Every structure is written in C-alpha cells, then in structure tokens.
Amino acid sequence: MSTTSALPDTGTSPLPTVDPRRVGDRVFGGLAAGSGIMILVILAMVAAFLLVQGGPALFADPAKLASQGYGEFASWVAPYAFGTVWAAVLALAMAVPVAIGIALFITHYAPRRMAAPLGYLIDLLAAVPSVVFGLWGADLLSRSVRGLYGWLNDNLGFIPLFSGQVSGTGRTILTAAVVLAVMVLPIITSLSREVFLQTPRLHEEAALALGATRWEMIKMAVLPFARPGLVAAIMLGLGRALGETMAVTMVLSGGKNITFQVLTSDNPNTIAATIAQNFPEAFGLKTNQLIAAGLVLFAITLAVNTVARWIVSRRAEYSGAN
C-alpha cells in the first residue's frame, strides 16, 4: 500500500512564465520604433544645421551680400535651383521609359537563363562610383555626341530645346542629363522589377485566359497594380538625380543663367555642383550662402518626396496593392 503526500494549499497560483516570443516582439518593436524616431531626429538635425548656418545669408542685408557674398540670395540661387530641377527632369525623361522597358523584359519576356544575369548587371550599375560616371561623361560621351548635337541643331533647330549655337565641347546640360539618366537607371529598374513581380499571378492568368495578348495582359493587369510602386521608384530616382554632385561637376561647365536650350555652352548649373565648386574657397557670408543653397536643395527634395508620397497614397487604393 502506497501513500501519497499532497503539498499544502497556500491559496496562491504559481507565478506566470514569460513567453520568450513576446519578449522578442517587444524588443523588435522597440528597435523598429527607435529606428523610425532616429530617422526623424537626424532629419531634424540636418534641417536645424542648414537653418542655423544658412540663416545669416537668408536674413542678411542685400547690400552686405553684394559686397561680402555672391549677391542677393533669391536672385543668386534661382538659376541654380532651375538647373537642378531641369537636369533631373531631362534625366528622368530618358531613364524612366528605358528602366520600365528593361524591368518588363526581365520579368515577362526574357528567358529565365537570361533574366537573372541581366538583373545582376543592372544592379551592378548602382555600385559604380559617381566619379567614374563623371569621367566617362566628361571625356568619352561629350566627344561622341558632338555630331549628334550638330544634327539636332540643323534639323530640329526650330524647337527651342535644340536652338542656339551648338557647344564645341559637347559638355552641355543634355550630356549631364544623359549621365544622370545612366546613374538613376539601376534604381528605377530594380524597384520596378520587384514591383512587377508582386503582381498577383491569378490576375495575369485571368487576362490571358480571356484572350489577351501578353502586352494587353501587362497593360490591364501588371501596370495598374504596379502604378504606386512605379511612382515611388521614379521619385527615388529623381531624388538621386537632384542631389548628384561629382558627375555633374565633372561634366557640366554651368553658369548663372536660366535657359531651356540643351545644346549650347551657356548652361545652367545645379545647386550641388555649385556648392562643390565654390565651397573650398568660400569664407564668411559666402559659406553661409552656400549652406543656405543646400537648404533650398533640401527643401526641393523634401517637396518631391512629399508629392510622391501623396500620389502613392491616392493611387494605392485603386491598384489592389493593399
């Protein structure tokens, strides 16, 4: 006969054990929230630095700026802001159709054995330093396009873009835009490719089952679904083009003018290139004025990303992406 002994009932329940998965969730959530807050803090610190250092030029007397700086700030920075946006727009006009075409070819047309290596090659372009692109544009590309620029001027000179005296060096705003287009091409292509691959397979198969050709299937099923992602990819490429410094500095000999002509030697310069060219010798109010120009570039980039976010949020509900 065996006897059993029971523990005395103290009236208290055992201590609950902590689920390690919930601890991991809390840690991960804290790290994610901290990372998001850190981004905001860094952004605020950059804005504060630009405001503090550029403030003396923003609020200085125009007469003082004329004698100790580069001149009245608004009239001085306006041509460079125009050149920044104009070069980026030209670059996107050339890069976006090519990037979307390459992404569609990789995802829907190319054989698998060709698609993977081609995707790797496109991604490798993003790893090429901007100095290399600048050397290529300033030396090889600028010499190669002289004949093309002359032909455009002779045959399409009635269009304001191609009018004026053609540059003898080939180092024009159009050449800089071509270099920028090559630089932003891998960014837009890679993101567009990933967006196209996210299209629901059932949507594509349903379009093909209804008798659509491959292009009609892409037009009806892939592109509407991918539209918000394409906008985000284009805006990221635009941000890269707006802030590029060394390649534009090496290719473009810009000045302080506003013109839409893309073949002449009288080219508008960009804010980033102007800062890079003048900052080593700047002092006093000139340094403050260059930093204030950086604040303008910061505001342009922030405005572009805000507009992109607004477009994506408006289009997402109609695309099926969410």
N, C-alpha and C positions, 0 to 999 in steps of 0.2 A: 504494500500500500504506500503510494507516494503522496507526499504533501506538497502543496504549493503555497508560496508566500506572496501576498499582494502588497504592493507599495502603498504606503498611506496616502490617502487622497487629501492633498493640500488645498484643493479648491482653485488652483491656478492652472491655466493652459500652458503648454510648452511654448518657448519662445519661437516666433516665426523665423524661418530661414530666409535669407535674402537670395532672391533669384539672380544668379550672375548675369543672365541675359538682360535683365532690367538695368543692372549697373552699367553694362556695356552701352545700352541705349542712352542712359543719362550722360555718360562720358562722351559718346559720339554726338549727341545733341548739343552738349556744351561746347565741344570743339567746333561744330558747324556754326553755332550761333556766334562764338567768339571770332571765327574767321570772317563771317559777314560783318560784324561790328568793326573788325580791324580794317577791312576794306574802306568802310565809311570814314574811319579815323584817318587813314592815310590820305584819302581823297580830301578831307577837310584840312589836313596839314599842308598838302600841296597848294590848295586854294589860299590858305592863310599866308603861306610863304610868298606866293605871287602877289597877293594884295599888299602885304607889308613892304616887300622890296620894290614892287612896281608903283606903289602909291605915290611916292614923291614925283614921279613923272606924270601920273594921271592927274594930279591936282596942282602941278606947278604952273607958274605964270607962263603963258606962251612966249613972252619976250625972253624969259630966262631959258626956256627950252631952245629958242632960236640961237642963243649965244653959247649955251653950255651943252646942249643936246643935239638932236637931229632935226629939230623943228617942232612945230605944233603937233601934238601926238596924233590926233584923229586924222589929219591930212597926211601924216607920215606913215601911219600903219595901214591906212585904207588900201593902197596899191598892193601891199604885201598880203593882206587878207584876201584880196581879189585873186592874186596869183596862186595862193594856197588852194582856194576852192576851185579855181579854173583848171589847174593842173590835175587835181584829184578827179574832177568831173570828166576830163578828157581821158584819164587813165581808166576810169570805170566804164566809159562808153566803149572802150576797146576790150577790156578784160572780161566784162560780165558775159557777153554772148559766147566768147570762146570758152570761158570756165564752165558755163552751163552746158554747152555742147560736149565738152570733154567729160563732164560728170554723167551726162546721159549716155554717152558712148560706153563708158566704163560699166555702168550699171545695167544697161538694157540692150546693147548691141555687140559689144566686144566679146569674143570667146573667153572663157574663164582663164585659159593659159595666158592670154594677152592682157586681161583686165588687171590682174594682180601686179605684174611688173610695171604696167603703165601707171597704176596708182602709186606705187613706190617712187617712181621717177618724178611724178608731180609733187609728192610730199618732199622729196629731196630739194626741190627748188626753194622751199621755205627755209632751208638750212644754209643757203648761200649767203654770205655776208653782204650787206648793202654796198660796201666799198668795192667789191668785185663787180656788182652791177654798175656802179658808177664808172669804174674803169672801162667796162665793156661799152657803156653808152657814150662816154667822152671820146674814146679812141676809135673803136670799130664802127659802132652804129652811126655816129654822127658823120663819118666819112661815107658810109654806104648809102645814106638817104639823100645825099645832095642831088643826085639825078632825079630821084622821085619827087623831091620838093620843087625842082625846076619844072618838071612835067605838070605837077599840080597847079603851079602858078600860071603856066602857059595855057592850060586847057580849062582850068576851073578858077581862074583869077577873078571872074565876075562875082564869085561867092566871097563875102567879106573875110571868111576864115583864111582863105588862100590868096588874098590880095597882098599888095605891098612888095617891097624889094626883098628877094629871097636871100637868106643868110648864106654867106660863102663858107662858113664853117660847119653848118648843119647842127649846131648846138642851140636849138630853139626850144620853146616851151613844148612843142609837139614831140621832140626827141625825149625830153624829160618825162613826158606823159607816157611814151612807149616803155621807158624803163620802169616807171611806176606800175604800169599795167602788167609787166612781166613779174614784178615783185608781189603784187596782190593776187596774181593768178592762182598760186597754190592754195592760198587761204580760202578763196571763194570756191575753188574746185573741190577741195577736201570736204568742206562743210556741205556743199550742195550734194556731193556723192552720198554722204551719210544720211542726208535728209531724204534723198530719193530711195535709198534702201529701206527706209522706215515706212514706205507706202504699204498699206495692207495688201497682202498677196491676193486676197479674195476680190478686192476692188479691180485689180489688174485682170484677173482671170474672168471676172464677170463682164468687163468691157470686151475682152477678146471673144468670149462666148456669144456675145450679141452681134458679132461680125465686124468689130472694129479692127482696123489695121494697127500695127504696132505704134505708129505715130499718133493715130487717133486715141489709142489707149493712153499714151503718155499725156496727150492734151486733155483728156477727160478725167483721168484718174490720178496721174502722178503729179502733174504741175499744180492743180488746185490744192491737193493735200500738202504739197511742199512749199506753197507760197510764203507762209510766215517764216519758215526756215531759210528760204532764199533771201528774203528781206534782211534777216539777221546776218547772213553770210555776206551780203553786199555791203551792209553797214560796217561790218568788221573790216572788210577790205578798204572801205572808204576811210575808216579811222587810221589804218596803216598808211594810206596814201597821204592823208592830211599831215601826219607827223613825221614823214620821212625827211631826213636831213642830208646825209652824206651823199647819196646818189644824186639828188637834185643839185647839191652844191658843186659836185664834180662835173656835171653835165651842163648846167644852165649858167649862163652869164647874164643874170637878170638885172633889171634896174627898177627905178621907182616910177612905173607908168602903168596905166590901165589900158589894155588893148586886147581885142579878141583875135587879132591876127596871129597865126601859129607858125608862120614860115619866116618871119623877119628876125633880124638881130636885136630889135627893140622888144625884149621880152619882160613880162612882169616876174618878179622874184617871189619866193614863198617866205612865210614868216620863219619857218625852221631854218632855211638856208641863210636868211639874213642874220639871224642870231648867231649861227655858227661862223659866218664870215666876219662879223664885227665884234663879237664878244671878247676875243683875246686882247684887242687894243682898246676896248671901252673902259671908261672910268667915270665916276661921279654920276651925273644925271644920264649920261649915255648908257651906263649899266642899268640904271633904273628903267630907262625907256625900253631897253631890250627885254628886260624881265616883264615889263608891262605888255609888250608884244606877245610874250609867252602866255600871259594871262588871256589875251584875246584868242590865241590858238586853243587854249584850254576851254574857253567858253564855246568856241566853234565846235570842238569835238564833243563837248557835253551836249550841246544843242542837237547835233547829228544823232547821237545815241538816244537822246530822249525822243526825238521824232521816230526813230526806228522802233523803239520800244512801244510807242503808241500805235504804229502801223501794225506791228506784230499782234498786239493785244486786240486790235479791231478785226484782224483777219483770221485769228486762230479759231474763233467760234464758228466760222463758216467753212473751215478746211477739214474738219474731222480730226485734227491733230490732238485735240483734248477730249 
